[in-house]
Amino acid sequence: MSNKPFLRIDNIRKRFGPIVASDGVSLEIEEGEIHSLLGENGAGKSVLMSMICGMVRPDEGEIVYRGEVVRFNSPREAIRQRIGMVHQHFMLVPNLTVAENYILGQGSALRVINDMDKVHARIRALSDRYALDVRPDAVVEDLSVGEQQRVEILKALFHGIDLLILDEPTAVLTPQETDRLLSLMGDLVKDGKTVVFISHKLDEVMRVSNRISVMRDGRVVHTVDVGETNARELARMMVGRDVRMELPRSPEPAGRIVLSVENLTCRAETGLPAVRGVSLDVRAGEIVGIAGVSGNGQTELSLALSGLLPVDSGRVVLNGKDITGLDPARINASSFSHIPEDRHKHGIVMSLSLSENAILQRYDQAPFAARGMLNGRAIGEHTRDLIKRFRVKSRDENQAIGSLSGGNQQKLVVARELARNPDFILVNQLARGIDIGAMEFVMEEMLKQRDNGRAVLLISTELEELFAICDRILVMFHGEILGELPPDRSRLDELGLLMAGKTEQPALAG
Ligand SMILES: Nc1ncnc2c1ncn2[C@@H]1O[C@H](COP(=O)(O)OP(=O)(O)OP(=O)(O)O)[C@@H](O)[C@H]1O
């Protein structure tokens, strides 16, 4: 490694109106290292990476890359300088092939068509070299989430990047796919690439990093070598206190059936079958988990339960009452809370304030409304209480929710839904994007709900989330429930196999 750092971020400041996202942040990335970036929700990780990738311009400070001050005006300019980022939400065009995605916007169609053989050959060579299993002629929408992520990574390599930024890449992967990604990161650095890895999962960060930086309040407050730290210390650096990794649980037996799903079938928006005869019960005082790789019908199951997707056949019964096919507002009013997978689409209205979002389903009910008028004081008090209890990082309750960091938006949705005191809580991705300190708190709140006799159905791709709070875990694959397991970490491999659709061990030869 040379004396000059590969990438030096020097005293960068970035404000959004009164909000300080980067408060004089400085960071050095060395060539050939895996550098992880940790920090609480709203600490400023995404904004910092967006500045390195040309998506956001800093107000002050310098980015020095390979010894030269750089100012990127677009991601394309950053890619030209060999800096690429794989975002949490993939940027691929679903109905095009892998190769077509890679050459989008790359010069004249004629030249590209003539070069298509070369493009395919280059993709195959890179795929072989890094064992990525990417076929250049595969259509993106036919691929699983894990495969699409490999397509995104290979795209960055195809463009010849030397610095790869991965933003929470393991959030949607099975344990097996996560192992594979972590070892790929190792192979990339062996070939001289440099990786920045953003994650809230400390075990992964400990496994792959050379160095780890922790951000707080828009600054890097610690940079440590991996050999000199451990997960517990990292958690403390992030959150400023000890974080409990295991949550105590009371052994209360479950009570009456609150939600019963009988042989439910529905189709995805594309018209293809998505949920194929799912039956399950959730009882008062239990948390039932549904594990699975995303794209196996979980989205449609939760939308169908909450009235957001038509049901083809089967029944949903809540508190003994058939709610199948009711409109979402009526389901919402029947003691049914929903923490949705896609909070932007189904959870919040980005342009509205925190207050307005806090009472979205209850704006016409006491104490928030009386005689047809909104009661601003009651709404304000309620919202401030949610913000305080769930530590939603925000200026005040009148701020637009769209300007909060992703994790803080999620905290407000969870706070709102739990405050409604429902009998049944449907959760799809509880802690999506939430940092570990907040996750501990949110999980404790879920366990309190359980202990107070609520029934919870928790759909998640995060196994840690499921193991931490579920009483039993169902595994969903291709629209069906393939099996049930206790929340026992020693059976992680079994769970991973079920998530990949394997219900039986292969027969022994002979
Ligand atoms: N476009 C914007 N307008 C206003 N404020 C913004 C904007 N983008 C980011 N912020 C603010 O900047 C701060 C840092 O946000 P950032 O998204 O970088 O946090 P983060 O560390 O990535 O958090 P998370 O782990 O929740 O993703 C937050 O307080 C956020 O509200």
PDBQT file of the ligand as one rigid body, heavy atoms in Angstrom, charges set to zero:
ROOT
HETATM    1  N1  LIG A 601     -32.626  14.977   0.652  1.00  0.00    +0.000 N 
HETATM    2  C1  LIG A 601     -32.587  15.228   1.956  1.00  0.00    +0.000 A 
HETATM    3  N2  LIG A 601     -33.264  16.261   2.509  1.00  0.00    +0.000 NA
HETATM    4  C2  LIG A 601     -33.217  16.514   3.834  1.00  0.00    +0.000 A 
HETATM    5  N3  LIG A 601     -32.515  15.777   4.714  1.00  0.00    +0.000 NA
HETATM    6  C3  LIG A 601     -31.821  14.727   4.232  1.00  0.00    +0.000 A 
HETATM    7  C4  LIG A 601     -31.833  14.389   2.839  1.00  0.00    +0.000 A 
HETATM    8  N4  LIG A 601     -31.046  13.294   2.662  1.00  0.00    +0.000 NA
HETATM    9  C5  LIG A 601     -30.587  12.959   3.884  1.00  0.00    +0.000 A 
HETATM   10  N5  LIG A 601     -31.043  13.829   4.831  1.00  0.00    +0.000 N 
HETATM   11  C6  LIG A 601     -30.747  13.805   6.277  1.00  0.00    +0.000 C 
HETATM   12  O1  LIG A 601     -29.366  13.583   6.451  1.00  0.00    +0.000 OA
HETATM   13  C7  LIG A 601     -29.114  12.784   7.615  1.00  0.00    +0.000 C 
HETATM   14  C8  LIG A 601     -28.226  11.600   7.233  1.00  0.00    +0.000 C 
HETATM   15  O2  LIG A 601     -28.979  10.708   6.409  1.00  0.00    +0.000 OA
HETATM   16  P1  LIG A 601     -28.395   9.351   5.772  1.00  0.00    +0.000 P 
HETATM   17  O3  LIG A 601     -29.439   8.855   4.853  1.00  0.00    +0.000 OA
HETATM   18  O4  LIG A 601     -27.024   9.588   5.243  1.00  0.00    +0.000 OA
HETATM   19  O5  LIG A 601     -28.302   8.446   7.077  1.00  0.00    +0.000 OA
HETATM   20  P2  LIG A 601     -27.798   6.908   7.153  1.00  0.00    +0.000 P 
HETATM   21  O6  LIG A 601     -26.628   6.879   8.082  1.00  0.00    +0.000 OA
HETATM   22  O7  LIG A 601     -27.572   6.362   5.795  1.00  0.00    +0.000 OA
HETATM   23  O8  LIG A 601     -29.052   6.254   7.881  1.00  0.00    +0.000 OA
HETATM   24  P3  LIG A 601     -29.794   4.818   7.655  1.00  0.00    +0.000 P 
HETATM   25  O9  LIG A 601     -28.960   3.794   8.388  1.00  0.00    +0.000 OA
HETATM   26  O10 LIG A 601     -31.121   5.038   8.330  1.00  0.00    +0.000 OA
HETATM   27  O11 LIG A 601     -29.895   4.589   6.170  1.00  0.00    +0.000 OA
HETATM   28  C9  LIG A 601     -30.474  12.371   8.150  1.00  0.00    +0.000 C 
HETATM   29  O12 LIG A 601     -30.795  13.191   9.262  1.00  0.00    +0.000 OA
HETATM   30  C10 LIG A 601     -31.427  12.650   7.012  1.00  0.00    +0.000 C 
HETATM   31  O13 LIG A 601     -32.684  13.031   7.523  1.00  0.00    +0.000 OA
ENDROOT
TORSDOF 0
